[in-house]
Amino acid sequence: MQVAVWDTYVTKKDTTVMHFDIVVPSEVTDASIIYNYGKLYLISKAQEGQALTYKECSFCHIEALEENRVAEIHNNGFFIIEM
């Protein structure tokens, strides 16, 4: 399975920057869907309401999905890699 990696930098409420990748199936190309996945992640990190647009999140590359992540993609539609 091929996945798309979206490189994301969001300014946190304390003004520091968090860096993470949003990883989705390569056929998911609608940026609003990817941004919504990122917003779900921000909520889980108590950073809801922070900006997440094309300025903070952009397509980076396509790569082969690691076997240990297949279930996560099938269950959730995405996963996050924290940097």
Secondary structure per residue as TSV (DSSP state, phi and psi in degrees):
chain	resnum	aa	ss	phi	psi
A	1	M	-	360.0	136.2
A	2	Q	E	-97.0	140.0
A	3	V	E	-126.5	152.5
A	4	A	E	-100.8	136.9
A	5	V	E	-108.6	125.8
A	6	W	E	-112.3	114.0
A	7	D	E	-77.4	127.9
A	8	T	E	-134.1	131.6
A	9	Y	E	-128.9	116.2
A	10	V	E	-121.6	133.9
A	11	T	E	-77.7	123.5
A	12	K	-	-78.7	169.9
A	13	K	T	-59.8	-28.1
A	14	D	T	-89.6	10.1
A	15	T	S	75.9	1.2
A	16	T	-	-79.6	167.2
A	17	V	E	-110.1	131.2
A	18	M	E	-103.0	140.4
A	19	H	E	-119.9	128.1
A	20	F	E	-152.6	159.7
A	21	D	E	-108.1	137.6
A	22	I	E	-101.1	122.1
A	23	V	E	-112.9	124.4
A	24	V	E	-134.4	160.9
A	25	P	E	-55.6	143.2
A	26	S	T	-60.9	-23.6
A	27	E	T	-78.1	-10.4
A	28	V	-	-82.9	108.6
A	29	T	-	-119.7	-5.6
A	30	D	-	-76.3	111.3
A	31	A	H	-59.0	-33.3
A	32	S	H	-64.6	-33.5
A	33	I	H	-65.8	-44.6
A	34	I	H	-64.7	-42.6
A	35	Y	H	-61.9	-37.7
A	36	N	H	-64.8	-38.0
A	37	Y	H	-61.0	-43.2
A	38	G	H	-62.2	-38.6
A	39	K	H	-66.3	-36.5
A	40	L	H	-60.5	-42.2
A	41	Y	H	-63.3	-44.0
A	42	L	H	-59.8	-40.5
A	43	I	H	-59.6	-42.5
A	44	S	H	-65.5	-19.0
A	45	K	T	-106.1	16.0
A	46	A	T	58.2	36.7
A	47	Q	-	-122.0	26.1
A	48	E	T	-59.0	147.7
A	49	G	T	89.8	-9.1
A	50	Q	-	-75.5	148.8
A	51	A	-	-62.7	135.7
A	52	L	-	-146.8	94.9
A	53	T	S	-134.4	-167.9
A	54	Y	T	-60.4	-21.2
A	55	K	T	-72.8	-31.1
A	56	E	T	-99.6	-21.2
A	57	C	E	-138.2	122.9
A	58	S	E	-141.4	151.7
A	59	F	E	-59.2	136.7
A	60	C	E	-111.8	-59.2
A	61	H	E	-166.2	172.5
A	62	I	E	-110.9	140.4
A	63	E	E	-147.7	167.4
A	64	A	E	-75.4	138.2
A	65	L	-	-76.3	135.0
A	66	E	-	-69.3	140.6
A	67	E	G	-54.0	-38.3
A	68	N	G	-71.3	-5.1
A	69	R	G	-107.7	-4.9
A	70	V	H	-59.4	-46.7
A	71	A	H	-61.7	-39.4
A	72	E	H	-62.9	-42.9
A	73	I	H	-64.1	-43.7
A	74	H	H	-66.3	-37.6
A	75	N	H	-78.0	-40.9
A	76	N	H	-111.2	-19.1
A	77	G	S	87.3	-9.9
A	78	F	-	-164.6	171.3
A	79	F	E	-151.5	164.2
A	80	I	E	-114.9	137.7
A	81	I	E	-110.5	114.9
A	82	E	E	-79.0	137.6
A	83	M	-	-104.4	360.0
